[in-house]
């Protein structure tokens, strides 16, 4: 009981009921009591310890935000008592190294760490990196038990804990909601989505054979990952935390009883080099699978359409051998460009193509400006998770393209008012019918930008345009200098 929980934790507030669980003597009855000020009993629940697992679970009555409370579990003469418990919103943060990047590593780190103590109602919990070949019921280790935020708690060694994106999002949610926030971090650098996916999810995307073995993976950057032959099993090549399902088994499955309010995800760089073109299946499937698993694990308390926010990939290299980063960004939206969409309902995305950091001491793949990332995530969370209908939370997106053949122009109409920051960048490209397959993409310069329209010149293109794309590069623009934004400063996302 105390290993998952602890003093200072946040439990999910109404309208859901928080789930409390633990271990006990098989067949015994466990009494769970919530005590308020002066030891007054606010709620009492009884749960039977199931054999042979020796586990018990109870769903608390929905509670208004606030605290502090004391939580007590009793079995016969034994009891465990936890202090300083609050009810608020609980968010899970997961992914690879850009999620694992901690507050100590980001821009203005010293100010961020110094400000941490001003947020005593944002509580943090970090799962230790672990992997398992089978689904675990309990976490192997915890890096940070439930704690109040301090400079020390948020500033351990690089890429350990606590996650900067997770912390900044939780802090921003607290400033917006004025309600306690509980943050659970479960992240591991350099890990592909396959490691975070259940075997059922992998099967959905054709990554598991009937034998239960993992199919060979495709590699899009041979110098950076091994090539797979059809006669070999991926297990021989993907090892450690890259192995399919091992992080789901060890770091997510043990959390499924928790009642959550939302999930924040920052992952995908590893899949720019592994199974890139399956990400339009593996990512939506992971979202749906995690939602179902948390809904079931929490006895129906976690919303079946649990809000799921994520960061679209930022930048890595100016010169790249292929367009795998651009394809991965596109696949992060299930090939529909913006979210939420029909394949990814209840999701929101922070576009990060203009938050590059060439001189990051952690490598250009790890930009330090996580504050702007979180600002954009927060807008999505407010709109999608908390229902702020009037909030603009994503950048402008094309809704129509009309060809003027005689003038050799293409007029693109956008969904929002446009602000043009870089007119001379060759961010638009067209694919012409006169080119042999595969498509030869040609630059299409912007000749005019109206309030909601962009006009492109199609010099060198025939009478038919087969394709149009924007910001389709690993490093499409410099820091906060993409061509198109809306008046709120949100960049137009890339599209194909």
C-alpha positions as CSV (number, residue, x, y, z in Angstrom):
1,X,0.0,0.0,0.0
2,X,2.6,2.5,1.0
3,X,5.0,1.8,-1.9
4,X,2.6,3.2,-4.5
5,X,1.2,5.8,-2.2
6,X,2.9,7.9,0.4
7,X,2.7,11.1,2.3
8,X,2.1,14.2,0.0
9,X,0.3,12.3,-2.8
10,X,-2.6,13.6,-4.9
11,X,-5.6,11.4,-5.6
12,X,-8.0,12.1,-8.5
13,X,-10.8,14.5,-7.6
14,X,-14.5,14.4,-8.6
15,X,-16.4,13.5,-10.8
16,X,-14.2,10.3,-10.8
17,X,-13.5,8.3,-7.7
18,X,-9.9,7.6,-6.7
19,X,-8.8,4.0,-6.6
20,X,-6.8,2.8,-3.7
21,X,-5.2,-0.6,-3.7
22,X,-2.6,-2.7,-1.9
23,X,-1.6,-6.1,-0.5
24,X,-2.8,-7.9,2.5
25,X,-3.4,-11.3,4.0
26,X,-5.6,-13.4,1.6
27,X,-9.1,-13.6,2.9
28,X,-8.7,-10.8,5.3
29,X,-10.8,-7.6,5.3
30,X,-9.0,-4.2,4.9
31,X,-10.7,-1.1,6.1
32,X,-9.7,2.1,4.3
33,X,-10.6,5.4,6.1
34,X,-10.2,9.0,4.9
35,X,-9.8,11.4,7.8
36,X,-10.2,15.1,7.7
37,X,-9.3,17.9,10.1
38,X,-9.1,16.8,13.7
39,X,-9.2,13.2,12.8
40,X,-12.9,13.3,11.6
41,X,-13.8,10.3,9.4
42,X,-14.9,11.6,6.0
43,X,-15.2,8.2,4.3
44,X,-14.8,4.5,5.2
45,X,-14.5,1.6,2.8
46,X,-14.0,-2.1,3.3
47,X,-12.2,-4.4,0.8
48,X,-11.6,-8.1,0.8
49,X,-8.0,-9.3,0.1
50,X,-8.2,-11.6,-2.9
51,X,-6.2,-14.9,-2.9
52,X,-3.9,-16.1,-4.1
53,X,-2.6,-12.6,-5.3
54,X,-3.1,-11.1,-1.9
55,X,-4.3,-7.8,-3.4
56,X,-7.2,-5.6,-2.5
57,X,-8.8,-2.6,-4.3
58,X,-11.4,-0.1,-3.3
59,X,-12.9,2.9,-5.1
60,X,-13.3,6.0,-3.0
61,X,-16.3,8.2,-3.3
62,X,-15.8,11.2,-5.6
63,X,-14.2,14.1,-3.6
64,X,-14.0,17.8,-4.2
65,X,-10.5,19.3,-4.7
66,X,-8.6,20.1,-1.6
67,X,-7.0,18.7,1.6
68,X,-5.1,17.9,3.6
69,X,-6.5,14.5,4.5
70,X,-5.1,11.4,6.2
71,X,-5.5,8.0,4.6
72,X,-5.5,4.9,6.7
73,X,-5.6,1.2,5.8
74,X,-6.2,-1.3,8.6
75,X,-6.1,-5.1,8.6
76,X,-6.7,-6.5,12.0
77,X,-4.2,-4.9,14.3
78,X,-2.0,-3.7,11.5
79,X,-2.3,-0.3,9.9
80,X,-0.6,2.0,7.4
81,X,-1.2,5.8,7.7
82,X,-0.4,8.4,5.1
83,X,-0.5,12.1,5.8
84,X,-0.9,15.3,3.7
85,X,-3.2,13.8,1.0
86,X,-4.9,16.1,-1.5
87,X,-7.5,15.6,-4.1
88,X,-6.9,17.2,-7.5
89,X,-6.1,16.2,-11.0
90,X,-3.5,13.4,-11.7
91,X,-1.5,13.4,-14.9
92,X,0.8,10.7,-16.2
93,X,3.9,11.9,-18.2
94,X,5.7,9.4,-20.4
95,X,8.0,9.0,-23.4
96,X,11.7,9.1,-24.2
97,X,14.6,11.5,-23.5
98,X,12.8,14.8,-24.3
99,X,10.3,13.8,-21.6
100,X,13.1,12.6,-19.3
101,X,15.0,15.8,-19.7
102,X,14.8,17.4,-16.2
103,X,14.2,20.9,-14.9
104,X,18.0,21.2,-14.3
105,X,18.6,20.9,-18.0
106,X,16.2,23.4,-19.5
107,X,16.4,27.1,-20.3
108,X,16.3,29.3,-17.2
109,X,16.9,26.2,-15.1
110,X,18.1,28.1,-12.0
111,X,15.0,30.3,-11.9
112,X,12.7,27.3,-12.5
113,X,14.3,25.4,-9.7
114,X,14.1,28.4,-7.3
115,X,10.4,28.8,-8.1
116,X,9.5,25.2,-7.4
117,X,8.8,25.7,-3.7
118,X,6.1,28.2,-4.6
119,X,3.9,25.3,-5.8
120,X,3.3,23.1,-2.7
121,X,0.0,21.8,-4.1
122,X,1.7,20.3,-7.2
123,X,3.0,16.9,-6.1
124,X,5.5,14.7,-8.0
125,X,6.2,11.0,-8.3
126,X,8.8,9.3,-10.5
127,X,8.8,5.7,-11.6
128,X,12.4,4.3,-11.9
129,X,13.4,3.0,-15.3
130,X,12.7,-0.7,-15.4
131,X,12.0,-3.4,-18.0
132,X,10.3,-6.8,-17.9
133,X,9.4,-9.6,-20.3
134,X,6.1,-10.1,-18.5
135,X,3.4,-7.7,-17.2
136,X,4.2,-6.7,-13.6
137,X,1.6,-5.9,-10.9
138,X,4.0,-3.8,-8.9
139,X,6.7,-1.3,-9.8
140,X,10.2,-2.7,-9.3
141,X,11.6,0.6,-8.0
142,X,10.6,4.2,-7.5
143,X,13.0,7.0,-8.2
144,X,11.0,9.7,-6.3
145,X,8.1,8.8,-3.9
146,X,5.3,11.3,-3.7
147,X,6.9,14.6,-2.8
148,X,6.3,18.3,-2.6
149,X,8.4,20.1,-5.2
150,X,11.8,21.4,-4.2
151,X,14.9,22.4,-6.2
152,X,16.5,19.1,-5.0
153,X,13.5,16.9,-6.1
154,X,13.5,18.5,-9.5
155,X,17.2,18.6,-10.0
156,X,18.9,15.2,-9.9
157,X,21.4,14.1,-12.6
158,X,20.7,14.7,-16.3
159,X,17.8,12.7,-17.8
160,X,16.8,11.3,-14.4
161,X,14.0,13.2,-12.5
162,X,12.1,15.2,-12.4
163,X,10.8,15.7,-16.0
164,X,10.8,19.4,-17.0
165,X,7.9,19.0,-19.5
166,X,5.9,17.2,-16.8
167,X,6.7,19.7,-14.1
168,X,6.1,22.8,-16.2
169,X,2.8,21.4,-17.4
170,X,1.7,20.5,-13.9
171,X,2.7,23.9,-12.6
172,X,0.9,25.6,-15.5
173,X,-2.3,23.5,-14.9
174,X,-2.2,24.5,-11.2
175,X,-1.9,28.2,-12.2
176,X,-4.9,27.8,-14.5
177,X,-7.1,25.6,-12.3
178,X,-6.0,26.6,-8.8
179,X,-6.5,23.0,-7.9
180,X,-3.9,20.4,-6.7
181,X,-2.1,18.5,-9.4
182,X,-0.4,15.1,-9.1
183,X,2.3,14.3,-11.6
184,X,3.5,10.8,-12.3
185,X,6.6,10.5,-14.5
186,X,7.5,7.2,-16.3
187,X,10.0,8.0,-19.1
188,X,13.2,6.4,-20.5
189,X,15.5,8.0,-23.1
190,X,16.1,6.4,-26.5
191,X,13.1,4.1,-26.4
192,X,10.8,3.3,-29.3
193,X,7.0,3.2,-29.1
194,X,7.1,-0.6,-29.4
195,X,8.7,-0.8,-25.9
196,X,5.8,1.2,-24.4
197,X,3.2,-0.8,-26.3
198,X,1.4,-3.9,-25.0
199,X,1.6,-7.1,-27.0
200,X,-2.1,-6.7,-27.9
201,X,-1.3,-3.2,-29.3
202,X,1.7,-4.6,-31.3
203,X,-0.6,-7.3,-32.7
204,X,-3.1,-4.8,-33.8
205,X,-0.4,-3.2,-36.0
206,X,0.9,-6.5,-37.4
207,X,4.0,-6.5,-35.3
208,X,3.4,-9.8,-33.6
209,X,3.4,-13.1,-35.4
210,X,0.9,-15.9,-34.6
211,X,3.6,-17.6,-32.6
212,X,3.8,-14.6,-30.3
213,X,7.3,-13.7,-31.5
214,X,7.9,-10.1,-32.5
215,X,8.2,-9.7,-36.3
216,X,11.4,-8.3,-37.8
217,X,11.3,-4.5,-37.8
218,X,12.1,-2.2,-40.7
219,X,15.1,0.1,-40.4
220,X,15.2,3.5,-42.1
221,X,18.7,4.6,-41.1
222,X,21.0,1.6,-41.4
223,X,24.0,3.4,-39.8
224,X,21.9,4.1,-36.7
225,X,20.0,0.9,-36.3
226,X,20.6,-2.7,-37.4
227,X,19.0,-3.9,-40.6
228,X,16.7,-6.9,-40.2
229,X,16.5,-9.9,-42.5
230,X,13.2,-11.7,-42.9
231,X,14.7,-14.8,-41.2
232,X,15.6,-13.2,-37.9
233,X,13.6,-12.2,-34.9
234,X,13.7,-8.6,-33.7
235,X,14.5,-9.8,-30.2
236,X,18.0,-10.6,-31.5
237,X,18.5,-6.9,-32.5
238,X,16.4,-4.9,-30.1
239,X,17.8,-5.3,-26.6
240,X,17.3,-3.7,-23.2
241,X,14.7,-1.0,-23.0
242,X,14.2,-1.0,-26.8
243,X,12.7,-4.5,-26.7
244,X,9.0,-4.6,-27.6
245,X,6.5,-4.3,-24.6
246,X,9.2,-4.3,-21.8
247,X,8.5,-0.8,-20.6
248,X,4.7,-1.3,-20.9
249,X,5.2,-4.4,-18.7
250,X,7.4,-2.8,-16.0
251,X,6.5,0.9,-16.0
252,X,2.9,1.3,-17.2
253,X,1.1,-1.9,-16.3
254,X,1.7,-1.5,-12.6
255,X,0.0,1.9,-12.7
256,X,-3.2,0.8,-14.3
257,X,-5.3,1.0,-11.1
258,X,-4.7,4.7,-10.9
259,X,-7.5,7.1,-11.7
260,X,-6.0,9.6,-14.2
261,X,-7.2,13.0,-15.6
262,X,-4.8,13.0,-18.5
263,X,-1.6,11.8,-20.2
264,X,1.3,13.9,-21.7
265,X,3.6,12.1,-24.1
266,X,6.9,13.1,-25.7
267,X,8.3,10.3,-27.9
268,X,9.0,9.5,-31.5
269,X,12.7,10.4,-32.1
270,X,13.6,6.7,-31.8
271,X,11.0,5.8,-34.4
272,X,12.5,8.1,-36.9
273,X,15.0,5.3,-37.2
274,X,12.7,2.3,-36.5
275,X,9.4,1.3,-38.0
276,X,8.8,5.0,-39.1
277,X,6.0,4.2,-41.4
278,X,4.1,2.1,-38.9
279,X,3.9,4.9,-36.4
280,X,0.5,6.0,-38.0
281,X,-0.7,2.7,-36.6
282,X,1.4,2.2,-33.5
283,X,0.7,5.6,-32.0
284,X,-3.1,5.8,-32.3
285,X,-3.2,2.2,-31.2
286,X,-1.1,2.9,-28.1
287,X,-3.4,5.8,-27.2
288,X,-6.5,3.6,-27.6
289,X,-4.9,0.7,-25.7
290,X,-3.7,2.8,-22.8
291,X,-7.1,4.4,-22.5
292,X,-8.9,1.1,-22.4
293,X,-6.3,-0.3,-19.9
294,X,-6.6,2.6,-17.5
295,X,-10.4,2.7,-17.7
296,X,-10.6,-1.0,-16.9
297,X,-7.8,-1.0,-14.3
298,X,-9.5,1.8,-12.4
299,X,-12.9,0.0,-12.3
300,X,-14.2,2.5,-14.8
301,X,-13.2,5.6,-13.0
302,X,-10.6,6.9,-15.6
303,X,-12.5,8.3,-18.6
304,X,-12.6,5.9,-21.6
305,X,-11.6,9.0,-23.7
306,X,-8.8,10.0,-21.4
307,X,-7.3,13.3,-22.7
308,X,-3.9,12.5,-24.4
309,X,-1.5,15.4,-25.2
310,X,1.8,15.0,-27.1
311,X,4.6,17.0,-28.5
312,X,5.3,16.8,-32.2
313,X,9.0,16.2,-33.0
314,X,11.3,19.2,-33.0
315,X,14.5,19.2,-35.0
316,X,17.7,17.2,-35.2
317,X,20.0,17.7,-38.2
318,X,20.2,20.4,-40.9
319,X,21.3,17.9,-43.5
320,X,19.6,14.5,-43.2
321,X,19.8,11.4,-45.5
322,X,16.0,11.0,-45.7
323,X,12.7,12.6,-44.6
324,X,12.1,10.2,-41.7
325,X,11.6,13.1,-39.2
326,X,9.0,14.7,-41.5
327,X,7.2,11.4,-42.0
328,X,7.2,10.7,-38.3
329,X,5.7,14.1,-37.5
330,X,3.0,13.4,-40.1
331,X,2.4,9.9,-38.7
332,X,2.1,11.5,-35.2
333,X,-1.2,12.9,-36.5
334,X,-2.3,9.6,-38.1
335,X,-1.5,11.2,-41.4
336,X,-4.3,13.9,-40.9
337,X,-2.1,16.8,-40.0
338,X,-3.9,18.2,-37.0
339,X,-5.5,16.7,-33.9
340,X,-8.0,16.0,-32.5
341,X,-9.2,14.1,-35.6
342,X,-11.4,11.1,-36.5
343,X,-8.6,8.6,-35.8
344,X,-7.3,10.4,-32.7
345,X,-10.2,11.8,-30.8
346,X,-9.6,13.5,-27.4
347,X,-6.0,14.3,-28.3
348,X,-4.0,17.6,-28.5
349,X,-0.5,18.4,-29.9
350,X,2.2,20.9,-29.3
351,X,4.0,21.7,-32.6
352,X,7.7,22.2,-32.0
353,X,9.3,22.5,-35.4
354,X,10.3,26.1,-34.6
355,X,11.8,25.4,-31.2
356,X,15.2,24.2,-32.5
357,X,18.3,24.4,-30.4
358,X,21.5,23.9,-32.4
359,X,23.8,24.6,-29.5
360,X,22.1,22.5,-26.8
361,X,24.8,20.9,-24.7
362,X,22.6,17.8,-24.7
363,X,22.6,17.6,-28.5
364,X,20.4,19.4,-31.0
365,X,17.8,16.6,-30.7
366,X,17.2,17.9,-27.1
367,X,16.1,21.5,-27.3
368,X,16.2,23.4,-24.0
369,X,13.1,25.6,-24.6
370,X,10.6,23.4,-22.9
371,X,8.6,26.4,-21.7
372,X,7.2,27.1,-25.1
373,X,6.5,23.4,-25.6
374,X,4.5,23.4,-22.4
375,X,2.7,26.7,-23.3
376,X,1.4,25.0,-26.4
377,X,0.6,21.8,-24.6
378,X,-1.3,23.7,-21.9
379,X,-3.5,25.4,-24.5
380,X,-4.4,22.0,-25.9
381,X,-5.1,20.7,-22.4
382,X,-7.3,23.6,-21.6
383,X,-9.3,23.2,-24.8
384,X,-9.5,19.4,-25.1
385,X,-9.2,18.1,-21.5
386,X,-11.0,21.0,-19.7
387,X,-13.4,22.1,-22.4
388,X,-12.4,25.8,-23.0
389,X,-14.2,26.1,-26.3
390,X,-13.2,29.7,-27.1
391,X,-9.4,29.0,-26.8
392,X,-7.2,28.9,-29.9
393,X,-4.9,26.0,-29.2
394,X,-3.5,25.1,-32.6
395,X,-1.9,26.9,-35.5
396,X,-3.5,27.6,-39.0
397,X,-4.1,24.7,-41.3
398,X,-5.0,24.6,-45.0
399,X,-8.6,23.9,-45.9
400,X,-8.5,24.5,-49.6
401,X,-6.1,24.7,-52.5
402,X,-7.1,26.2,-55.9
403,X,-5.0,26.0,-59.0
404,X,-4.8,29.0,-61.4
405,X,-3.4,27.2,-64.5
406,X,-3.1,30.2,-66.8
407,X,-1.1,32.2,-64.3
408,X,0.8,29.3,-62.9
409,X,-0.3,30.0,-59.3
410,X,-1.7,27.9,-56.5
411,X,-3.9,29.7,-53.9
412,X,-4.1,28.0,-50.5
413,X,-6.8,29.0,-48.0
414,X,-6.1,28.6,-44.3
415,X,-8.4,28.0,-41.4
416,X,-7.2,31.0,-39.4
417,X,-5.7,34.4,-39.9
418,X,-2.1,34.3,-40.9
419,X,1.0,36.1,-39.7
420,X,4.0,35.7,-42.0
421,X,7.4,35.9,-40.3
422,X,9.6,34.5,-43.2
423,X,8.4,35.3,-46.7
424,X,11.6,34.1,-48.5
425,X,11.8,30.6,-47.1
426,X,11.3,27.7,-49.5
427,X,9.0,25.9,-47.1
428,X,6.3,25.0,-49.7
429,X,7.0,22.3,-52.3
430,X,4.9,20.8,-55.1
431,X,5.0,17.5,-56.9
432,X,4.3,17.9,-60.6
433,X,2.8,15.4,-63.0
434,X,5.6,16.1,-65.5
435,X,8.1,14.3,-63.2
436,X,8.7,10.6,-63.4
437,X,7.9,8.5,-60.4
438,X,9.1,8.8,-57.6
439,X,7.8,12.3,-57.3
440,X,10.3,15.1,-57.8
441,X,9.4,17.8,-55.3
442,X,10.1,21.4,-56.5
443,X,10.1,24.6,-54.4
444,X,7.0,26.7,-54.8
445,X,7.9,30.3,-53.6
446,X,5.3,32.4,-51.8
447,X,4.4,35.3,-54.0
448,X,1.7,36.7,-51.7
449,X,0.3,36.2,-48.2
450,X,-3.2,37.5,-47.4
451,X,-5.1,37.5,-44.2
452,X,-6.0,33.8,-44.7
453,X,-4.4,32.9,-48.1
454,X,-1.0,32.1,-49.4
455,X,-0.3,32.2,-53.1
456,X,2.5,30.0,-54.5
457,X,4.3,30.3,-57.9
458,X,4.4,27.0,-59.8
459,X,7.3,27.8,-62.1
460,X,8.6,24.7,-63.8
461,X,5.4,22.8,-63.0
462,X,3.0,21.4,-65.6
463,X,-0.7,21.8,-65.7
464,X,-1.3,19.3,-62.9
465,X,-0.1,19.4,-59.3
466,X,-0.1,16.0,-57.7
467,X,1.1,17.0,-54.3
468,X,1.7,19.9,-52.0
469,X,3.8,19.9,-48.8
470,X,4.9,22.4,-46.2
471,X,7.8,22.4,-43.7
472,X,8.7,18.9,-44.9
473,X,12.2,18.7,-43.5
474,X,14.1,17.5,-40.5
475,X,15.0,21.1,-39.7
476,X,12.3,23.1,-41.5
477,X,12.9,26.5,-39.8
478,X,15.0,28.4,-37.3
479,X,14.1,29.3,-33.8
480,X,10.6,30.9,-33.7
481,X,11.1,31.8,-37.4
482,X,8.8,29.5,-39.5
483,X,7.0,31.3,-42.3
484,X,3.5,31.0,-41.0
485,X,1.9,31.6,-37.6
486,X,-1.5,32.7,-36.3
487,X,-1.8,36.0,-34.3
488,X,-1.5,34.0,-31.1
489,X,2.0,32.9,-32.1
490,X,1.2,29.3,-32.8
491,X,3.0,27.9,-35.9
492,X,1.3,26.3,-38.8
493,X,2.0,22.6,-38.6
494,X,3.7,20.7,-41.4
495,X,1.5,18.9,-43.9
496,X,1.6,16.7,-46.9
